[in-house]
Amino acid sequence: MKSLECLTRLILSTVFWVTGLLPLPPISQYWRLLLSLGLRCVWVAYIAFLLSVSFTFQSVAFESVGNVVGTVLFTGNSVLGLLLLLESVLQQAAHGQLETLRFQSELQLQRLGMFGRCHQAGHLLALIVSQFTCDLVRVLINSRNQVSPVFTISLPLMWLLRFRYVQLVQHVMDLNQRSLRLRRSLLSLASGNDLWQPYGVQACRQLQTLRITYERIFECYEALSTCYGWGMLGLHLVTGFEFVTNAYWMLMGLYKDQILLTLFFNGATAIDFGTPIVTLFWHGDAGAENGRQIGCLISKLVKPVGSKRYNDLVSEFSLQTLHQQFVVTAKDFFSLNLHLLSSMFAAVVTYLVILIQFMFAERSATRITGSV
């Protein structure tokens, strides 16, 4: 299992580097820096080619609403890919700060005796395999019946966007595992706490270490939001729009009695873009839940007969968990939590149900008019 984790980390790190999603190496690593710049130039040239292709569709882009939406999505994905490459360069300092805070939080956890690594391979491989399966289905369908004329040439760009999602999920899972280890350490301290016994010096030191560790992990969550916030915002907007439009096209296909392959293509595309969103929000909500449970455990550390210094430290820790929550945000536009995701899903389903009712009402009126 440990070898699988190490192999997965190594492969993903290589893929992130090839796709230009990692910061540039320092100047001291001259050849690696040149190679990284060369890879980014290749990606920029590829995206420029995609943008030039989008301009060739201007003659047919306004023939129907579907063509307009398809052109906007294709152009939006291309621009987003360019912005993600730019973000990996401009946020180099923020990424360095994130790595420093991760190292410091790991040292603090080791001081508490909490060792171990995050088990990420299973979740990440399941996400990648589901994406690959959906793409394989779409490739087979598009080869038999050309549903999208730009699907094949835009496939590398789609994987660049998805690997950014995988990278974000990996970071969030790593921080969640650290907060989980902190919660277990706090739970062990709370379970051995006797309310009517005076505090010991060792317990006070451990509580102070727990408080500092909590602060370091919180700073990691903040640094993650700073480093990847704009990219998360763009990814959410574009992939959310892609999911909604493909769900709409699938319903329109049922309404217009399109061939089954087209319905499967649009359905696989909706799943392809919906899965990373759900996965990222799921793990983001898990981190926030860990923080809330840590806040609930602190009340069990109070000692009525303890010294004022110890109880003040407990109160300070409790206030800290109230104001410093483990939340990943997209530049404060929204946070990753299941409540927001469920609200968005409910809104999308509501509008699609209304759309279905209008479509079937229109079909019924057309049949009645035809029979008359």
C-alpha positions in Angstrom: 0.0 0.0 0.0 2.8 2.4 0.9 4.5 1.7 -2.5 1.3 2.4 -4.3 1.0 5.8 -2.5 4.6 6.7 -3.4 4.2 5.6 -7.0 0.9 7.6 -7.3 2.6 10.7 -5.9 5.6 10.3 -8.2 3.4 9.8 -11.3 1.1 12.7 -10.5 4.0 15.0 -9.7 5.5 14.2 -13.1 2.2 14.8 -14.9 1.6 18.1 -13.0 5.1 19.2 -14.1 4.6 18.2 -17.8 1.2 20.0 -17.9 2.7 23.2 -16.4 0.6 23.1 -13.2 3.7 23.3 -10.9 5.6 26.5 -10.3 8.8 27.1 -12.1 12.0 25.6 -10.6 14.6 28.0 -9.1 17.2 29.6 -11.4 19.9 27.4 -9.8 18.3 24.4 -11.6 19.1 25.9 -15.0 18.3 23.0 -17.3 15.1 22.1 -15.5 14.0 25.7 -15.7 14.6 25.8 -19.4 12.7 22.6 -19.9 9.8 23.9 -17.9 9.7 27.1 -19.9 9.8 25.0 -23.1 6.9 22.9 -22.0 4.8 26.0 -21.1 5.6 27.5 -24.6 4.3 24.3 -26.2 1.1 24.5 -24.1 0.7 28.2 -25.0 1.2 27.4 -28.7 -1.4 24.6 -28.5 -4.0 26.8 -26.8 -3.3 29.6 -29.3 -4.1 27.0 -32.0 -7.3 26.1 -30.3 -8.3 29.8 -30.1 -7.6 30.2 -33.8 -9.8 27.2 -34.5 -12.6 28.8 -32.5 -12.4 31.9 -34.8 -12.9 29.6 -37.8 -16.4 28.7 -36.4 -17.6 32.2 -36.5 -19.5 31.7 -39.7 -21.7 28.9 -38.2 -21.5 30.0 -34.5 -24.7 32.0 -34.6 -26.8 29.6 -36.7 -28.4 28.2 -33.5 -28.3 28.5 -29.7 -26.4 25.2 -29.5 -23.6 26.5 -31.8 -23.3 29.7 -29.7 -23.1 27.7 -26.5 -20.6 25.2 -27.9 -18.4 28.0 -29.3 -18.4 29.9 -26.0 -17.6 26.7 -24.0 -14.7 25.8 -26.4 -13.3 29.4 -26.2 -13.8 29.5 -22.4 -12.0 26.3 -21.8 -9.1 27.5 -23.9 -8.8 30.8 -22.1 -9.1 29.0 -18.7 -6.2 26.7 -19.7 -4.1 29.7 -20.5 -5.0 31.4 -17.2 -4.1 28.2 -15.2 -0.6 28.2 -16.8 -0.2 31.9 -16.0 -1.4 31.3 -12.4 1.2 28.6 -11.8 3.9 31.2 -12.6 2.4 34.3 -10.9 1.6 32.4 -7.6 5.1 31.0 -7.2 5.7 32.9 -3.9 2.3 31.7 -2.5 3.1 28.2 -3.5 6.5 28.4 -1.7 4.7 29.7 1.4 2.2 26.8 1.2 5.0 24.3 1.2 6.8 26.0 4.1 3.6 25.9 6.2 2.9 22.3 5.3 6.4 21.4 6.5 5.9 23.4 9.7 2.6 21.7 10.4 4.1 18.3 9.8 6.8 19.1 12.4 4.2 20.2 14.9 2.2 17.0 14.4 5.3 14.9 14.9 6.0 16.7 18.2 2.6 15.5 19.2 3.5 12.0 18.3 1.2 11.8 15.3 3.0 10.3 12.4 1.7 8.9 9.1 0.9 10.0 5.6 -2.4 10.6 3.8 -3.8 7.7 2.0 -4.7 9.3 -1.3 -4.0 6.8 -4.0 -7.4 5.1 -3.9 -9.4 8.3 -4.1 -7.3 9.9 -6.7 -7.0 6.8 -8.9 -10.8 6.3 -8.8 -11.3 9.9 -9.9 -8.8 9.6 -12.8 -10.2 6.2 -13.9 -13.8 7.6 -14.0 -12.6 10.5 -16.1 -10.7 8.2 -18.4 -13.7 5.9 -18.8 -16.0 8.8 -19.7 -13.5 10.0 -22.3 -13.1 6.5 -23.7 -16.8 6.3 -24.2 -16.9 9.7 -25.8 -14.0 8.9 -28.1 -15.7 5.7 -29.3 -19.0 7.5 -29.9 -17.4 10.5 -31.7 -15.4 8.2 -34.0 -18.6 6.5 -35.1 -20.8 9.6 -35.2 -19.2 13.0 -35.0 -21.1 14.7 -32.2 -18.4 17.4 -31.6 -16.0 18.5 -34.4 -13.5 19.9 -31.8 -13.6 17.0 -29.3 -10.4 15.3 -30.4 -8.2 18.3 -30.7 -9.4 19.7 -27.3 -8.8 16.5 -25.4 -5.3 17.4 -24.1 -6.7 20.7 -22.9 -9.6 18.9 -21.1 -7.0 16.7 -19.3 -5.0 19.8 -18.3 -8.1 21.2 -16.6 -8.9 17.8 -14.9 -5.4 17.4 -13.6 -5.8 20.8 -12.0 -8.9 19.3 -10.2 -6.8 16.3 -9.2 -4.1 18.6 -7.9 -6.6 20.5 -5.8 -8.2 17.3 -4.4 -4.7 16.0 -3.5 -3.9 19.2 -1.6 -7.2 19.3 0.2 -7.0 15.6 1.1 -3.5 16.2 2.5 -4.6 19.1 4.7 -7.7 17.1 5.8 -5.5 14.2 6.9 -3.4 16.7 9.0 -6.5 18.1 10.7 -7.7 14.5 11.3 -4.4 13.7 13.0 -4.7 16.8 15.1 -8.3 15.9 16.1 -7.2 12.4 17.2 -4.4 13.9 19.3 -6.9 16.3 20.9 -9.3 13.4 21.5 -6.7 11.4 23.3 -5.9 14.4 25.5 -9.6 15.0 26.2 -10.3 11.3 27.0 -7.6 11.2 29.7 -8.7 14.5 31.2 -10.1 14.5 34.8 -12.1 17.6 35.4 -11.4 17.7 39.1 -7.7 17.1 39.0 -5.3 20.1 38.7 -3.5 20.5 35.4 0.0 19.2 34.9 2.8 21.0 33.2 3.0 18.4 30.4 -0.8 18.8 29.7 -0.3 22.5 29.4 2.6 22.2 27.0 0.7 19.7 24.9 -2.3 22.0 24.8 -0.1 24.8 23.6 1.4 22.6 20.9 -2.1 21.6 19.8 -3.1 25.3 19.5 0.0 26.2 17.5 -0.5 23.1 15.3 -4.1 24.2 14.7 -2.9 27.6 13.7 -0.3 26.2 11.2 -2.9 24.0 9.6 -5.3 26.9 9.3 -2.6 28.9 7.6 -2.1 26.0 5.2 -5.8 26.2 4.2 -5.5 30.0 3.8 -2.3 29.6 1.7 -4.1 27.0 -0.5 -6.9 29.4 -1.1 -4.5 32.2 -2.0 -2.4 30.0 -4.3 -5.2 28.3 -6.2 -8.2 30.6 -5.6 -8.6 32.3 -9.0 -8.1 28.9 -10.7 -10.8 27.3 -8.6 -13.2 30.1 -9.4 -12.6 29.8 -13.2 -12.8 26.0 -13.0 -16.0 26.0 -11.1 -17.6 28.5 -13.5 -16.5 26.7 -16.7 -17.1 23.1 -15.6 -20.4 24.0 -14.0 -21.6 25.7 -17.2 -20.3 22.6 -19.2 -22.3 20.3 -16.9 -25.5 22.3 -17.2 -25.3 22.7 -20.9 -24.7 19.0 -21.6 -27.5 18.0 -19.3 -29.7 20.4 -21.3 -28.5 19.0 -24.6 -29.3 15.5 -23.3 -32.8 16.5 -22.5 -33.2 18.3 -25.8 -32.0 15.1 -27.4 -34.8 13.1 -25.7 -37.3 15.8 -26.8 -36.2 15.8 -30.4 -35.7 12.0 -30.6 -32.0 12.2 -31.3 -29.9 9.0 -31.9 -28.9 7.1 -28.8 -25.1 7.7 -29.3 -25.5 11.5 -29.0 -27.5 11.1 -25.8 -24.7 8.9 -24.4 -22.1 11.4 -25.5 -23.7 14.3 -23.7 -24.5 12.2 -20.7 -20.8 11.0 -20.4 -19.7 14.7 -20.8 -22.0 15.8 -18.0 -20.6 13.0 -15.7 -17.1 13.8 -16.8 -17.3 17.4 -15.7 -19.6 16.9 -12.7 -17.5 14.2 -11.0 -14.5 16.5 -10.2 -16.7 19.2 -8.8 -18.5 16.8 -6.5 -15.2 15.3 -5.4 -13.5 18.6 -4.6 -16.5 19.9 -2.7 -16.9 16.7 -0.8 -13.3 16.8 0.5 -13.5 20.5 1.2 -16.6 19.9 3.4 -14.8 17.1 5.2 -12.0 19.5 6.2 -14.5 22.0 7.6 -16.2 19.2 9.5 -12.9 18.2 11.1 -12.4 21.8 12.3 -15.9 21.9 13.8 -15.3 18.6 15.7 -12.0 20.0 17.0 -13.9 23.0 18.4 -16.4 20.8 20.1 -13.6 18.7 21.8 -11.9 21.7 23.3 -14.7 22.2 25.8 -13.8 18.8 27.4 -10.4 20.2 28.4 -11.7 22.7 30.9 -10.5 22.1 34.5 -12.7 23.9 37.1 -10.0 23.5 39.8 -7.2 24.2 37.3 -5.1 27.3 37.3 -6.2 30.5 35.5 -3.4 30.1 33.0 -4.5 26.7 31.8 -8.2 27.6 31.5 -7.4 30.9 29.7 -5.4 28.8 27.3 -8.4 26.5 26.7 -10.6 29.6 26.2 -8.1 31.1 23.7 -7.9 27.8 21.8 -11.8 27.6 21.7 -12.0 31.2 20.4 -9.3 30.4 17.8 -11.3 27.5 16.4 -14.3 29.7 16.2 -12.6 32.4 14.1 -10.0 30.3 12.2 -12.0 27.6 10.4 -10.6 25.0 8.0 -12.3 26.3 4.9 -11.0 26.4 1.3 -12.4 29.4 -0.6 -12.2 30.6 -4.2 -11.0 34.2 -3.4 -13.9 34.5 -0.9 -16.5 34.2 -3.7 -17.6 30.8 -2.3 -16.2 28.0 -0.1 -16.0 24.3 -0.8 -18.9 22.7 1.2 -21.7 20.3 0.4 -24.4 22.8 1.5 -23.4 25.1 -1.4 -23.1 22.2 -3.8 -26.6 20.8 -2.9 -28.1 24.3 -3.3 -26.6 24.7 -6.8 -27.7 21.2 -7.7 -31.2 21.9 -6.5 -31.3 25.1 -8.6 -30.1 23.3 -11.7 -32.6 20.5 -11.3 -35.4 23.0 -10.7 -34.7 24.9 -13.9 -34.3 21.7 -15.9 -37.6 20.4 -14.6 -39.3 23.7 -15.7 -37.6 23.3 -19.1 -38.9 19.8 -19.4 -42.4 20.9 -18.6 -42.3 23.6 -21.3 -40.9 21.2 -23.9 -43.6 18.6 -23.3 -46.3 21.3 -23.2 -45.0 22.6 -26.6 -45.0 19.1 -28.0 -48.5 18.5 -26.8 -49.7 21.8 -28.3 -48.0 20.9 -31.6 -49.7 17.5 -31.8 -53.1 19.0 -31.0 -52.7 21.6 -33.7 -51.6 19.0 -36.2 -54.5 16.8 -35.5 -56.9 19.7 -35.9 
